[in-house]
């Protein structure tokens, strides 16, 4: 079982721990704490990098009026 809980550190108290215990019972759990703002900016950075890599490897193509658009789509969907 997995739950994602987003909470401000000012709200962390014994009641929070009690709710975790009630959800998972007497099982071993892994708790990962991550700064949301940091992870969000890192995620955006990796998305931009992936996009730029994609653009570098697949340059834009100018489609003339005479070219069949369906043929272009077929080439893209290799």
TIDO-352271 format. One record per residue: residue number from 1; x, y, z of N, C-alpha, C in turn. Coordinates in nm, 3 decimals. Example, Ala and Ser with C-alpha at 12.3 -4.5 7.8 and 13.67 -1.06 7.14 Angstrom:
BEGIN
<1; <1.319; -0.569; 0.780>; <1.230; -0.450; 0.780>; <1.320; -0.330; 0.780>>
<2; <1.285; -0.225; 0.708>; <1.367; -0.106; 0.714>; <1.290; 0.003; 0.787>>
// end
This chain:
BEGIN
<1; <0.085; -0.117; 0.000>; <0.000; 0.000; 0.000>; <0.090; 0.123; 0.000>>
<2; <0.048; 0.227; -0.073>; <0.124; 0.351; -0.080>; <0.030; 0.468; -0.069>>
<3; <0.068; 0.566; 0.011>; <-0.007; 0.691; 0.025>; <0.089; 0.807; 0.009>>
<4; <0.047; 0.911; -0.059>; <0.125; 1.034; -0.069>; <0.052; 1.140; 0.012>>
<5; <0.125; 1.199; 0.105>; <0.067; 1.301; 0.192>; <0.150; 1.427; 0.177>>
<6; <0.086; 1.537; 0.144>; <0.155; 1.665; 0.136>; <0.114; 1.746; 0.258>>
<7; <0.212; 1.788; 0.336>; <0.182; 1.856; 0.461>; <0.292; 1.958; 0.490>>
<8; <0.254; 2.067; 0.551>; <0.351; 2.168; 0.593>; <0.415; 2.122; 0.723>>
<9; <0.544; 2.148; 0.740>; <0.614; 2.101; 0.860>; <0.553; 2.159; 0.988>>
<10; <0.487; 2.272; 0.979>; <0.423; 2.328; 1.099>; <0.306; 2.243; 1.147>>
<11; <0.256; 2.155; 1.061>; <0.144; 2.069; 1.097>; <0.187; 1.931; 1.148>>
<12; <0.317; 1.903; 1.147>; <0.365; 1.774; 1.194>; <0.356; 1.768; 1.346>>
<13; <0.283; 1.671; 1.397>; <0.267; 1.654; 1.541>; <0.233; 1.508; 1.570>>
<14; <0.203; 1.479; 1.694>; <0.170; 1.342; 1.734>; <0.044; 1.292; 1.662>>
<15; <-0.050; 1.382; 1.636>; <-0.174; 1.344; 1.566>; <-0.141; 1.292; 1.425>>
<16; <-0.043; 1.354; 1.359>; <-0.001; 1.308; 1.226>; <0.053; 1.166; 1.234>>
<17; <0.141; 1.140; 1.332>; <0.196; 1.006; 1.348>; <0.087; 0.904; 1.379>>
<18; <-0.009; 0.944; 1.458>; <-0.121; 0.855; 1.490>; <-0.199; 0.820; 1.364>>
<19; <-0.218; 0.917; 1.276>; <-0.292; 0.889; 1.152>; <-0.213; 0.794; 1.062>>
<20; <-0.080; 0.808; 1.058>; <0.003; 0.715; 0.980>; <-0.011; 0.574; 1.036>>
<21; <-0.006; 0.562; 1.168>; <-0.020; 0.431; 1.232>; <-0.157; 0.370; 1.202>>
<22; <-0.261; 0.453; 1.200>; <-0.395; 0.399; 1.174>; <-0.409; 0.353; 1.029>>
<23; <-0.340; 0.419; 0.938>; <-0.347; 0.380; 0.797>; <-0.272; 0.249; 0.774>>
<24; <-0.151; 0.236; 0.829>; <-0.064; 0.123; 0.797>; <-0.063; 0.013; 0.903>>
<25; <-0.119; 0.037; 1.019>; <-0.119; -0.066; 1.122>; <0.022; -0.096; 1.171>>
<26; <0.045; -0.223; 1.205>; <0.176; -0.263; 1.259>; <0.263; -0.321; 1.149>>
<27; <0.289; -0.243; 1.046>; <0.374; -0.285; 0.935>; <0.498; -0.198; 0.929>>
<28; <0.601; -0.247; 0.863>; <0.718; -0.165; 0.837>; <0.683; -0.069; 0.724>>
<29; <0.723; 0.056; 0.738>; <0.697; 0.157; 0.636>; <0.825; 0.233; 0.604>>
<30; <0.827; 0.293; 0.487>; <0.938; 0.380; 0.447>; <0.882; 0.521; 0.437>>
<31; <0.945; 0.615; 0.505>; <0.901; 0.754; 0.501>; <1.008; 0.834; 0.430>>
<32; <0.969; 0.899; 0.321>; <1.060; 0.982; 0.243>; <1.012; 1.126; 0.254>>
<33; <1.101; 1.214; 0.295>; <1.067; 1.355; 0.308>; <1.138; 1.430; 0.197>>
<34; <1.062; 1.511; 0.122>; <1.121; 1.584; 0.012>; <1.062; 1.725; 0.008>>
<35; <1.147; 1.822; -0.019>; <1.105; 1.961; -0.031>; <1.030; 1.975; -0.163>>
<36; <0.906; 2.013; -0.158>; <0.822; 2.017; -0.278>; <0.872; 2.120; -0.378>>
<37; <0.911; 2.237; -0.332>; <0.958; 2.341; -0.424>; <1.084; 2.296; -0.496>>
<38; <1.177; 2.234; -0.426>; <1.301; 2.187; -0.488>; <1.271; 2.079; -0.591>>
<39; <1.191; 1.982; -0.552>; <1.163; 1.873; -0.644>; <1.089; 1.924; -0.767>>
<40; <1.002; 2.022; -0.751>; <0.928; 2.077; -0.864>; <1.023; 2.146; -0.962>>
<41; <1.116; 2.226; -0.912>; <1.208; 2.296; -1.002>; <1.303; 2.197; -1.069>>
<42; <1.346; 2.093; -0.996>; <1.430; 1.991; -1.058>; <1.354; 1.917; -1.167>>
<43; <1.228; 1.891; -1.142>; <1.145; 1.823; -1.240>; <1.132; 1.908; -1.366>>
<44; <1.106; 2.037; -1.348>; <1.095; 2.127; -1.463>; <1.226; 2.133; -1.539>>
<45; <1.338; 2.135; -1.467>; <1.469; 2.139; -1.531>; <1.489; 2.015; -1.618>>
<46; <1.455; 1.899; -1.566>; <1.473; 1.776; -1.644>; <1.378; 1.772; -1.764>>
<47; <1.258; 1.827; -1.749>; <1.165; 1.832; -1.863>; <1.220; 1.922; -1.974>>
<48; <1.274; 2.037; -1.935>; <1.330; 2.129; -2.034>; <1.449; 2.065; -2.103>>
<49; <1.536; 1.999; -2.025>; <1.652; 1.933; -2.083>; <1.609; 1.825; -2.182>>
<50; <1.509; 1.746; -2.144>; <1.460; 1.640; -2.233>; <1.403; 1.700; -2.362>>
<51; <1.330; 1.811; -2.350>; <1.275; 1.877; -2.468>; <1.386; 1.928; -2.559>>
<52; <1.488; 1.992; -2.499>; <1.597; 2.045; -2.581>; <1.675; 1.934; -2.650>>
<53; <1.696; 1.823; -2.579>; <1.762; 1.707; -2.641>; <1.680; 1.655; -2.758>>
<54; <1.550; 1.648; -2.737>; <1.459; 1.601; -2.843>; <1.468; 1.693; -2.965>>
<55; <1.463; 1.824; -2.941>; <1.470; 1.920; -3.052>; <1.603; 1.911; -3.126>>
<56; <1.712; 1.887; -3.052>; <1.843; 1.878; -3.115>; <1.849; 1.755; -3.206>>
<57; <1.792; 1.645; -3.162>; <1.797; 1.520; -3.239>; <1.692; 1.512; -3.349>>
<58; <1.589; 1.593; -3.338>; <1.481; 1.592; -3.436>; <1.448; 1.735; -3.478>>
<59; <1.523; 1.788; -3.571>; <1.500; 1.928; -3.612>; <1.363; 1.946; -3.675>>
<60; <1.316; 2.068; -3.671>; <1.186; 2.101; -3.730>; <1.188; 2.079; -3.880>>
<61; <1.074; 2.046; -3.932>; <1.062; 2.026; -4.076>; <0.961; 2.125; -4.130>>
<62; <0.996; 2.193; -4.236>; <0.904; 2.284; -4.302>; <0.821; 2.203; -4.400>>
<63; <0.692; 2.216; -4.390>; <0.602; 2.140; -4.475>; <0.551; 2.232; -4.584>>
<64; <0.582; 2.197; -4.707>; <0.536; 2.278; -4.820>; <0.390; 2.246; -4.849>>
<65; <0.327; 2.333; -4.924>; <0.187; 2.313; -4.958>; <0.165; 2.188; -5.042>>
<66; <0.268; 2.146; -5.118>; <0.253; 2.031; -5.205>; <0.272; 1.898; -5.131>>
<67; <0.327; 1.901; -5.011>; <0.355; 1.776; -4.940>; <0.228; 1.722; -4.874>>
<68; <0.209; 1.592; -4.883>; <0.093; 1.527; -4.823>; <0.111; 1.521; -4.671>>
<69; <0.019; 1.584; -4.599>; <0.029; 1.590; -4.453>; <0.025; 1.451; -4.391>>
<70; <-0.053; 1.360; -4.446>; <-0.061; 1.223; -4.395>; <0.073; 1.152; -4.405>>
<71; <0.148; 1.182; -4.507>; <0.281; 1.123; -4.524>; <0.375; 1.173; -4.413>>
<72; <0.364; 1.299; -4.380>; <0.445; 1.356; -4.271>; <0.411; 1.287; -4.140>>
<73; <0.284; 1.270; -4.111>; <0.240; 1.203; -3.988>; <0.291; 1.060; -3.985>>
<74; <0.285; 0.991; -4.096>; <0.336; 0.853; -4.103>; <0.484; 0.848; -4.071>>
<75; <0.560; 0.945; -4.120>; <0.704; 0.951; -4.091>; <0.730; 0.975; -3.943>>
<76; <0.648; 1.058; -3.881>; <0.664; 1.088; -3.739>; <0.633; 0.965; -3.654>>
<77; <0.531; 0.891; -3.691>; <0.486; 0.776; -3.613>; <0.559; 0.646; -3.646>>
<78; <0.680; 0.657; -3.694>; <0.756; 0.536; -3.729>; <0.733; 0.434; -3.625>>
// end
